[in-house]
Amino acid sequence: SIAMTVGGSSGSSTTAAQQPARRCRRLLFVGNSLTYQPKELGGLPGAVARIAAAAVGEDWHCEAVTQGGADLLDLWEDFETRLLRGDGEVWDVIVLQVGQGSLEEESRFAMVEVLSHRYGPLLRERQPNCQVVLYQTWADLGKLPGEVALLHEAVEVYRTSLLVAGGPGEVLIARVGEAFRLVRECTQLGVPVDGGRLYPALFKDDSGHPSAFAGLLIAAVVVLVSVGVDEVCSHLPRPLGQILSAILPASWRTASTGYAGEVELGQPGWLDGKRTLPAGLMDDADEDLGALAKYPPGMRTEKRALGPGACDSLAAAATLASRTDAPGASDHSAQAHATRSDAAAAPAPALVPASAPRRWRAR
């Protein structure tokens, strides 16, 4: 379980009395290593709390239910236990990691079932007023555009399933996969950067986990979607790219050269110059065992090597992905705030085999 709250100091009693109280929100994240990474930032919950404090001046208390390699079916019992605790916890936002979507009918069906007959009813019973954000992860390398479109359709089915179940009052989608695509292509960002250098910096290891650089992109999408792009922009004390740059470490671990782009000669390895790395980046001993580690040591990417516009690109990608209801749409209209009333007239979720037996029953 991860708990993270970021806020400013109270200062003197006189100063505190003169200042308006900072709004507090409570968030619960449910997911696997794509949620509890990158550890340098305290995982996704820690990165979200930092960005919310700096961008909108709010204190977000973030906790998590996570397990490596698990999906929402595996995490159901832990999630249920957490929500049924007798201390009356109230969550403003619950972030459910739903993966990238699935091209396999059986996998889609299983996710629809657990959302419809487990998560939806429990949320209706215990957290009826919370906002749910479905965290859609990025597509595997090599996916074709048509396949990516089907993945987005799958996540829309997940949203409809949760709403039809009468669950939370509002379900939004954090289209992180779309933000990754925008960084990779770089053509829509309006920032003079090289996507061929930025995109590989998003991956922490050869298993595709998010780096510290990616952690800020993911967290920015979650904050923008949850609060609303226009609302965030109206409170920004400085450009979002500058806020992200201030949080980003001077260097971070990335995947082996060539994993997500062209082989780059001369890039330092992660263990090269280990003693010069910033404090806090070497806390996880399991990641620094060299040949005995779970993942290859990988490379080290330095902020200065990506140029001054790197974090501006993250901010632009996060903003565009958060505004776009249908990825690839040209107008970048604001994301629809889907509600139970919207779902009432919607057809039953597609892509679910009608003859398949139910694996889950409503509580």
VOTOR-909075 format. One line per field, with one value per residue: x, y, z of N, C-alpha, C in turn; residue in one letter. Coordinates in steps of 0.02 Angstrom, whole numbers. Example, Ala and Ser with C-alpha at 12.3 -4.5 7.8 and 13.67 -1.06 7.14 Angstrom:
2
n.px <- (660,642) $
n.py <- (-284,-112) $
n.pz <- (390,354) $
ca.px <- (615,684) $
ca.py <- (-225,-53) $
ca.pz <- (390,357) $
c.px <- (660,645) $
c.py <- (-165,2) $
c.pz <- (390,394) $
residu <- (A,S) $
END
This chain:
363
n.px <- (42,26,50,30,49,58,98,101,195,123,158,158,30,-44,-21,-73,-207,-247,-241,-336,-408,-325,-387,-427,-406,-449,-375,-381,-282,-282,-196,-56,120,132,70,129,258,344,467,552,480,388,298,150,47,122,179,64,13,114,109,-22,-15,76,22,-117,-131,-181,-202,-174,-213,-148,-171,-141,-189,-101,-19,111,105,-32,-207,-369,-456,-377,-351,-468,-514,-429,-461,-598,-590,-525,-621,-725,-685,-710,-693,-753,-698,-690,-679,-627,-585,-561,-441,-432,-331,-344,-274,-212,-321,-400,-373,-425,-571,-612,-535,-581,-714,-699,-650,-757,-856,-806,-803,-939,-1008,-942,-848,-929,-1058,-1007,-945,-1058,-1124,-1032,-955,-1035,-1028,-905,-779,-730,-582,-526,-379,-296,-169,-18,-2,71,235,244,112,-19,-102,-241,-263,-235,-343,-446,-413,-440,-577,-611,-586,-683,-793,-772,-793,-930,-984,-960,-1039,-1168,-1189,-1230,-1140,-1017,-1048,-983,-876,-720,-592,-422,-319,-184,-110,-134,-68,64,77,70,187,280,261,264,220,107,127,181,305,477,555,640,558,611,707,643,540,601,649,543,533,574,638,674,556,456,412,363,470,545,524,414,325,289,218,110,51,17,-84,-182,-212,-257,-369,-450,-474,-504,-459,-471,-498,-380,-286,-328,-283,-148,9,122,187,137,236,353,327,328,461,529,502,555,691,871,931,884,839,833,772,863,974,901,785,659,677,798,964,1073,1228,1355,1276,1266,1277,1162,1225,1346,1453,1390,1404,1382,1249,1089,1030,914,882,938,882,813,870,855,846,972,1067,1146,1193,1120,999,819,783,874,1017,1008,1002,1060,972,991,923,966,1013,903,859,789,652,590,504,403,350,295,195,114,74,4,-100,-167,-206,-292,-394,-451,-585,-611,-479,-368,-458,-492,-533,-505,-595,-669,-657,-792,-894,-943,-1090,-1201,-1331,-1308,-1274,-1388,-1473,-1393,-1338,-1316,-1151,-1042,-958,-961,-982,-1141,-1186,-1100,-1062,-1091,-959,-958,-1064,-1188,-1176) $
n.py <- (-59,111,271,442,611,776,937,1113,1205,1262,1385,1542,1572,1685,1710,1591,1605,1707,1655,1564,1403,1257,1149,980,816,644,501,339,215,77,-58,-129,-154,-50,49,61,94,238,209,308,424,398,311,307,363,450,539,597,665,760,838,887,968,1066,1115,1145,1185,1102,983,819,666,514,343,165,8,-123,-247,-339,-380,-406,-398,-316,-418,-503,-417,-395,-449,-387,-254,-253,-285,-170,-68,-109,-88,-39,95,197,261,386,412,527,510,365,271,158,39,-16,-78,-87,-113,-244,-358,-481,-575,-653,-601,-470,-495,-551,-439,-350,-420,-422,-287,-254,-337,-342,-230,-117,-133,-134,-8,73,43,77,190,296,426,449,490,397,352,278,206,194,102,103,49,-105,-111,-103,-122,-108,34,9,-92,-24,65,-25,-62,56,58,-51,-4,94,11,-46,67,92,-26,-15,95,55,-40,34,96,208,389,457,421,426,426,403,430,370,293,360,479,433,395,520,580,497,522,662,762,840,919,1046,1084,1105,968,809,668,543,536,567,471,339,370,356,229,122,-2,-158,-223,-137,-52,105,247,377,490,453,433,561,604,514,543,677,666,599,695,804,748,712,834,920,995,1134,1187,1156,1229,1358,1381,1368,1414,1434,1384,1217,1130,1181,1153,1013,993,1039,940,825,711,742,640,476,303,205,96,-34,21,48,-21,45,124,195,128,208,272,293,328,333,191,128,93,154,275,273,327,460,484,559,571,450,387,264,178,58,-92,-211,-177,-147,-247,-286,-414,-505,-448,-425,-363,-309,-200,-84,85,255,403,574,728,848,801,784,905,1074,1076,958,927,1016,954,839,900,955,839,770,861,866,730,721,807,746,652,546,460,522,606,757,878,887,894,925,798,688,688,552,485,399,424,448,322,251,251,190,57,-117,-169,-197,-332,-437,-604,-672,-797,-843,-910,-829,-776,-705,-648,-529,-437) $
n.pz <- (0,-41,21,-2,21,-29,15,56,183,337,390,483,608,582,445,392,426,345,219,97,131,74,-48,-18,-81,-91,-153,-224,-292,-403,-461,-553,-575,-664,-601,-473,-509,-578,-454,-413,-404,-310,-362,-470,-387,-303,-397,-451,-339,-319,-437,-430,-316,-358,-477,-465,-336,-234,-101,-117,-56,-79,-99,-122,-196,-242,-344,-412,-583,-582,-628,-635,-602,-524,-419,-355,-227,-133,-158,-126,11,57,31,111,238,407,443,377,262,138,-33,-153,-283,-380,-456,-580,-650,-808,-906,-1076,-1150,-1242,-1376,-1379,-1368,-1258,-1152,-1148,-1113,-985,-913,-928,-858,-724,-695,-712,-622,-503,-466,-502,-430,-296,-287,-304,-186,-82,-117,-183,-233,-287,-408,-546,-627,-770,-802,-943,-1011,-1113,-1284,-1342,-1413,-1588,-1620,-1740,-1819,-1836,-1743,-1625,-1623,-1597,-1469,-1399,-1417,-1338,-1208,-1200,-1196,-1070,-989,-1015,-964,-827,-796,-836,-741,-638,-555,-502,-504,-606,-739,-807,-935,-931,-1052,-1071,-1160,-1280,-1255,-1250,-1384,-1447,-1400,-1459,-1597,-1607,-1693,-1671,-1562,-1559,-1516,-1537,-1540,-1538,-1568,-1580,-1484,-1366,-1346,-1318,-1191,-1107,-1056,-927,-917,-1003,-999,-1017,-915,-840,-846,-742,-817,-896,-792,-752,-864,-867,-742,-761,-858,-783,-683,-761,-825,-717,-645,-749,-901,-933,-807,-735,-811,-785,-658,-656,-591,-664,-826,-870,-919,-859,-727,-727,-765,-653,-562,-619,-607,-622,-692,-750,-746,-894,-1027,-1116,-1246,-1402,-1374,-1383,-1492,-1605,-1599,-1491,-1491,-1369,-1260,-1084,-973,-848,-729,-743,-676,-553,-424,-439,-455,-417,-248,-188,-306,-304,-215,-224,-207,-277,-409,-448,-459,-561,-669,-596,-573,-587,-704,-850,-824,-904,-971,-939,-941,-963,-911,-971,-1092,-1171,-1210,-1196,-1219,-1179,-1067,-1095,-1205,-1146,-1070,-1171,-1240,-1139,-1116,-1242,-1254,-1148,-1181,-1290,-1336,-1423,-1474,-1596,-1653,-1741,-1688,-1555,-1447,-1285,-1160,-1142,-998,-941,-870,-753,-799,-933,-974,-957,-1068,-1157,-1266,-1221,-1170,-1306,-1395,-1307,-1281,-1304,-1266,-1172,-1010,-852,-753,-639,-509,-465,-315) $
ca.px <- (0,63,15,69,16,105,67,146,198,70,184,134,-43,-73,-20,-119,-275,-262,-243,-391,-388,-311,-434,-396,-441,-423,-373,-360,-259,-285,-160,3,184,124,44,177,317,415,478,588,432,336,248,101,14,166,185,0,9,161,84,-82,6,111,-17,-183,-130,-222,-169,-204,-191,-153,-154,-145,-194,-62,14,147,78,-103,-257,-424,-484,-334,-350,-535,-522,-395,-500,-659,-571,-510,-681,-770,-659,-761,-676,-791,-657,-724,-632,-652,-568,-532,-408,-428,-288,-380,-231,-216,-378,-382,-398,-453,-640,-617,-507,-629,-772,-681,-646,-826,-891,-784,-825,-1012,-1037,-903,-827,-985,-1103,-973,-937,-1124,-1142,-987,-928,-1080,-1014,-835,-763,-685,-540,-499,-310,-279,-97,5,-3,136,272,230,40,-40,-153,-307,-265,-238,-412,-487,-397,-478,-647,-618,-590,-750,-838,-762,-827,-1002,-1001,-960,-1096,-1230,-1196,-1255,-1085,-1004,-1085,-945,-821,-679,-537,-356,-293,-111,-84,-137,-14,126,80,85,259,318,257,287,199,51,142,200,369,532,594,649,523,654,747,599,500,637,659,483,533,624,674,655,489,409,388,372,527,526,500,346,284,261,169,50,20,-13,-147,-231,-233,-295,-433,-490,-493,-527,-404,-481,-492,-309,-252,-347,-250,-76,51,172,171,140,301,402,312,353,534,553,494,594,761,922,943,841,854,793,782,923,973,869,723,601,699,862,1021,1109,1296,1382,1233,1293,1238,1133,1273,1405,1452,1337,1411,1363,1177,1055,1005,846,873,971,855,787,929,839,853,1042,1108,1181,1171,1074,938,761,784,941,1031,983,1042,1043,955,998,875,998,1025,841,846,747,580,567,446,349,319,253,136,72,45,-45,-158,-204,-236,-346,-448,-477,-629,-597,-410,-362,-505,-456,-553,-482,-648,-661,-679,-860,-900,-996,-1123,-1250,-1388,-1288,-1271,-1454,-1500,-1343,-1347,-1272,-1083,-1030,-899,-968,-1020,-1205,-1198,-1050,-1088,-1064,-910,-968,-1134,-1195,-1181) $
ca.py <- (0,172,331,500,676,831,1002,1165,1215,1306,1451,1570,1569,1744,1699,1537,1629,1751,1618,1516,1334,1218,1094,913,761,577,459,270,186,5,-79,-170,-117,11,98,76,124,235,216,370,477,373,279,352,404,504,588,634,710,816,882,921,1021,1120,1142,1172,1207,1059,928,755,608,458,276,118,-65,-145,-312,-347,-426,-419,-356,-301,-480,-526,-369,-385,-463,-334,-193,-261,-280,-100,-28,-132,-71,-7,162,247,299,414,428,573,482,298,260,86,24,-66,-103,-52,-140,-311,-380,-548,-571,-682,-555,-415,-521,-558,-373,-324,-455,-402,-218,-251,-377,-336,-161,-72,-137,-114,65,101,34,106,255,316,493,456,492,342,364,216,219,152,103,112,-11,-138,-89,-141,-126,-72,85,-21,-128,26,89,-75,-58,112,36,-96,35,124,-42,-51,124,80,-81,10,140,16,-76,80,108,278,438,484,379,458,384,434,398,374,266,413,526,401,400,589,592,460,554,731,809,881,948,1116,1095,1080,916,748,613,484,537,570,410,287,391,341,160,111,-65,-194,-251,-84,-13,177,281,438,535,431,441,629,606,477,580,737,647,584,758,843,716,714,902,955,1032,1206,1205,1155,1284,1422,1387,1357,1471,1439,1332,1148,1101,1202,1116,944,995,1048,876,773,707,760,581,421,239,189,29,-45,61,13,-55,81,172,179,119,271,261,340,340,299,138,148,83,195,335,262,368,529,489,595,530,428,347,200,148,-9,-133,-264,-151,-129,-306,-303,-474,-543,-411,-450,-333,-286,-135,-30,145,314,461,636,780,896,771,786,974,1114,1068,890,926,1050,903,798,940,961,773,757,905,843,665,731,841,707,599,491,468,531,656,817,939,885,918,906,730,684,664,502,474,345,442,438,251,220,241,159,-15,-159,-169,-241,-374,-486,-661,-677,-864,-863,-911,-777,-797,-663,-633,-466,-445) $
ca.pz <- (0,-46,44,-21,24,-40,29,80,255,358,405,545,615,549,373,376,433,290,157,93,144,15,-56,-11,-115,-73,-213,-216,-355,-404,-520,-545,-576,-704,-554,-419,-540,-560,-383,-399,-391,-265,-404,-499,-336,-282,-451,-456,-282,-330,-490,-406,-270,-394,-533,-446,-267,-192,-66,-136,-16,-126,-75,-178,-189,-299,-344,-474,-633,-572,-661,-590,-577,-470,-364,-330,-156,-95,-166,-86,81,72,32,163,303,448,465,340,215,80,-86,-204,-349,-381,-520,-596,-708,-848,-959,-1140,-1187,-1266,-1441,-1371,-1344,-1191,-1104,-1141,-1077,-914,-884,-925,-805,-658,-686,-707,-568,-441,-450,-507,-372,-234,-288,-293,-116,-33,-138,-238,-258,-308,-479,-566,-686,-798,-825,-1000,-1022,-1181,-1326,-1352,-1471,-1648,-1635,-1798,-1802,-1830,-1679,-1572,-1622,-1564,-1398,-1372,-1414,-1281,-1147,-1199,-1172,-998,-958,-1019,-919,-759,-789,-840,-678,-587,-509,-483,-542,-661,-760,-858,-960,-937,-1112,-1068,-1222,-1331,-1239,-1272,-1457,-1465,-1387,-1509,-1662,-1596,-1746,-1649,-1497,-1565,-1480,-1580,-1508,-1577,-1537,-1580,-1422,-1308,-1336,-1280,-1122,-1068,-1033,-875,-927,-1064,-990,-1033,-858,-851,-814,-708,-870,-912,-733,-753,-918,-844,-687,-789,-889,-730,-651,-809,-837,-655,-629,-809,-930,-925,-736,-717,-845,-754,-593,-661,-573,-717,-876,-846,-936,-809,-665,-737,-767,-585,-527,-653,-585,-671,-733,-731,-779,-953,-1055,-1157,-1306,-1457,-1354,-1408,-1542,-1637,-1554,-1482,-1469,-1321,-1203,-1025,-941,-784,-674,-754,-636,-504,-365,-452,-465,-363,-193,-196,-366,-296,-155,-238,-220,-325,-477,-460,-447,-622,-704,-554,-566,-622,-771,-869,-795,-947,-985,-900,-981,-926,-931,-1016,-1157,-1210,-1232,-1152,-1232,-1165,-1023,-1131,-1247,-1103,-1052,-1230,-1254,-1087,-1127,-1301,-1240,-1099,-1215,-1345,-1315,-1468,-1497,-1667,-1676,-1761,-1654,-1485,-1403,-1215,-1147,-1115,-929,-944,-806,-754,-841,-1003,-989,-952,-1135,-1200,-1276,-1180,-1196,-1362,-1392,-1254,-1309,-1271,-1240,-1123,-941,-809,-703,-580,-494,-429,-242) $
c.px <- (44,21,59,26,69,70,118,145,146,94,157,58,-76,-77,-70,-192,-296,-270,-303,-366,-378,-360,-396,-439,-408,-430,-349,-343,-260,-250,-100,66,181,91,95,246,297,426,515,542,379,281,201,65,57,173,122,-5,54,134,23,-64,35,67,-82,-187,-174,-180,-206,-173,-202,-130,-165,-155,-160,-34,47,115,3,-146,-315,-459,-444,-339,-418,-540,-488,-434,-564,-644,-559,-574,-730,-743,-709,-746,-709,-750,-700,-671,-664,-641,-539,-505,-398,-385,-321,-338,-240,-281,-356,-413,-431,-522,-646,-590,-553,-689,-758,-679,-716,-864,-871,-803,-900,-1038,-998,-889,-887,-1032,-1070,-964,-1005,-1143,-1098,-960,-971,-1063,-943,-832,-717,-648,-512,-431,-294,-204,-81,5,67,169,255,156,24,-94,-222,-316,-271,-309,-458,-474,-436,-552,-659,-625,-656,-802,-832,-799,-903,-1024,-1006,-1021,-1162,-1243,-1222,-1203,-1076,-1042,-1049,-886,-784,-623,-474,-320,-217,-79,-83,-81,54,133,98,159,301,319,279,261,145,67,160,263,425,577,596,615,563,698,701,565,539,647,599,486,591,667,646,589,436,381,403,432,500,497,427,299,251,208,104,13,-14,-80,-201,-256,-277,-364,-478,-517,-526,-472,-412,-473,-420,-274,-268,-312,-174,-37,106,157,181,207,354,390,339,429,563,549,541,665,810,939,898,859,806,812,846,918,946,804,661,620,764,916,1061,1178,1317,1337,1259,1247,1214,1183,1337,1400,1400,1342,1391,1288,1144,1031,932,835,903,943,833,845,917,850,926,1089,1144,1152,1121,1007,881,760,856,954,1008,1030,1021,1030,959,952,905,1008,962,823,795,672,551,503,388,313,273,188,88,37,-9,-108,-200,-240,-295,-406,-484,-520,-618,-527,-406,-410,-469,-473,-530,-533,-639,-689,-748,-858,-958,-1024,-1172,-1309,-1371,-1292,-1339,-1485,-1453,-1357,-1301,-1203,-1074,-971,-901,-1009,-1084,-1216,-1149,-1079,-1055,-1016,-921,-1044,-1136,-1203,-1252) $
c.py <- (62,229,391,562,728,896,1050,1170,1267,1377,1476,1567,1627,1734,1646,1560,1673,1715,1571,1445,1297,1160,1028,862,696,532,389,241,110,-19,-122,-127,-55,66,113,97,193,250,280,427,456,338,331,393,462,559,629,685,771,865,920,979,1080,1153,1175,1191,1166,1005,863,700,546,394,226,46,-93,-215,-321,-399,-439,-374,-347,-364,-506,-481,-360,-395,-409,-269,-196,-253,-207,-59,-48,-120,-30,64,217,289,323,435,475,544,412,285,185,76,-32,-94,-63,-67,-208,-324,-448,-543,-598,-635,-495,-436,-525,-490,-342,-355,-430,-329,-214,-282,-376,-262,-113,-74,-115,-38,99,98,75,175,283,383,503,461,434,362,297,233,169,158,104,45,-40,-111,-133,-149,-83,-20,56,-59,-80,54,40,-76,-1,95,-8,-56,73,74,-50,6,113,26,-57,55,103,-22,-31,97,181,327,464,438,413,411,426,398,405,346,317,464,498,407,470,606,557,495,627,782,857,922,1022,1133,1066,1031,855,690,549,480,535,503,355,306,378,272,148,50,-100,-232,-197,-46,61,204,341,488,517,441,510,636,573,517,643,722,634,648,798,814,723,784,936,999,1108,1228,1206,1216,1351,1433,1381,1420,1484,1383,1261,1115,1120,1165,1044,943,1002,983,822,771,726,702,525,360,229,121,26,-5,19,-20,-21,133,149,170,184,257,314,355,302,245,161,143,123,259,332,310,440,538,524,546,511,385,277,161,76,-55,-186,-241,-138,-186,-328,-364,-515,-508,-443,-425,-312,-216,-76,29,201,371,523,689,827,869,774,856,1009,1104,1001,890,967,1001,858,836,944,894,756,798,882,777,673,767,797,650,537,501,472,583,721,878,942,914,891,835,731,657,615,489,417,360,434,364,218,205,207,85,-54,-161,-220,-287,-424,-544,-674,-745,-885,-861,-855,-806,-760,-653,-568,-481,-434) $
c.pz <- (0,-20,29,-17,15,-27,55,155,274,373,471,547,581,474,353,379,374,224,155,102,78,11,-51,-49,-93,-134,-195,-284,-349,-468,-504,-548,-619,-662,-499,-445,-568,-486,-365,-380,-340,-303,-434,-445,-313,-334,-458,-399,-292,-382,-467,-360,-307,-446,-512,-373,-221,-159,-82,-94,-58,-93,-132,-154,-251,-289,-412,-520,-628,-615,-613,-564,-518,-408,-331,-254,-113,-99,-124,-12,101,77,87,233,342,469,423,293,156,30,-136,-274,-338,-451,-530,-658,-748,-905,-1022,-1176,-1213,-1334,-1437,-1338,-1273,-1138,-1093,-1099,-1003,-880,-878,-867,-736,-644,-674,-643,-503,-425,-452,-447,-306,-231,-276,-219,-69,-51,-195,-269,-284,-385,-493,-629,-708,-830,-880,-1014,-1097,-1219,-1332,-1414,-1531,-1664,-1696,-1780,-1794,-1765,-1621,-1566,-1587,-1489,-1365,-1367,-1353,-1216,-1143,-1176,-1097,-962,-958,-971,-848,-746,-791,-776,-622,-535,-492,-528,-603,-676,-817,-879,-964,-993,-1116,-1132,-1278,-1318,-1260,-1348,-1479,-1454,-1441,-1577,-1661,-1646,-1723,-1587,-1501,-1529,-1524,-1544,-1554,-1541,-1535,-1519,-1361,-1294,-1299,-1207,-1078,-1035,-985,-887,-988,-1056,-998,-974,-870,-813,-775,-757,-888,-853,-731,-807,-896,-791,-713,-822,-836,-698,-698,-822,-775,-640,-688,-836,-919,-853,-714,-747,-813,-687,-596,-640,-623,-767,-848,-861,-885,-743,-670,-735,-697,-545,-555,-625,-640,-717,-707,-772,-838,-981,-1097,-1222,-1364,-1439,-1385,-1461,-1573,-1583,-1551,-1453,-1419,-1261,-1143,-1000,-873,-727,-685,-713,-581,-445,-376,-460,-406,-309,-206,-258,-359,-237,-165,-257,-272,-397,-495,-446,-510,-655,-663,-546,-605,-694,-787,-841,-837,-951,-937,-948,-937,-955,-983,-1086,-1201,-1234,-1189,-1162,-1213,-1123,-1053,-1176,-1206,-1086,-1111,-1245,-1203,-1098,-1186,-1287,-1192,-1130,-1266,-1320,-1358,-1495,-1572,-1695,-1690,-1721,-1582,-1438,-1333,-1204,-1116,-1044,-927,-874,-812,-799,-915,-1022,-989,-1020,-1182,-1209,-1230,-1211,-1252,-1348,-1336,-1281,-1270,-1238,-1185,-1052,-900,-758,-637,-571,-455,-355,-219) $
residu <- (S,I,A,M,T,V,G,G,S,S,G,S,S,T,T,A,A,Q,Q,P,A,R,R,C,R,R,L,L,F,V,G,N,S,L,T,Y,Q,P,K,E,L,G,G,L,P,G,A,V,A,R,I,A,A,A,A,V,G,E,D,W,H,C,E,A,V,T,Q,G,G,A,D,L,L,D,L,W,E,D,F,E,T,R,L,L,R,G,D,G,E,V,W,D,V,I,V,L,Q,V,G,Q,G,S,L,E,E,E,S,R,F,A,M,V,E,V,L,S,H,R,Y,G,P,L,L,R,E,R,Q,P,N,C,Q,V,V,L,Y,Q,T,W,A,D,L,G,K,L,P,G,E,V,A,L,L,H,E,A,V,E,V,Y,R,T,S,L,L,V,A,G,G,P,G,E,V,L,I,A,R,V,G,E,A,F,R,L,V,R,E,C,T,Q,L,G,V,P,V,D,G,G,R,L,Y,P,A,L,F,K,D,D,S,G,H,P,S,A,F,A,G,L,L,I,A,A,V,V,V,L,V,S,V,G,V,D,E,V,C,S,H,L,P,R,P,L,G,Q,I,L,S,A,I,L,P,A,S,W,R,T,A,S,T,G,Y,A,G,E,V,E,L,G,Q,P,G,W,L,D,G,K,R,T,L,P,A,G,L,M,D,D,A,D,E,D,L,G,A,L,A,K,Y,P,P,G,M,R,T,E,K,R,A,L,G,P,G,A,C,D,S,L,A,A,A,A,T,L,A,S,R,T,D,A,P,G,A,S,D,H,S,A,Q,A,H,A,T,R,S,D,A,A,A,A,P,A,P,A,L,V,P,A,S,A,P,R,R,W,R,A,R) $
END
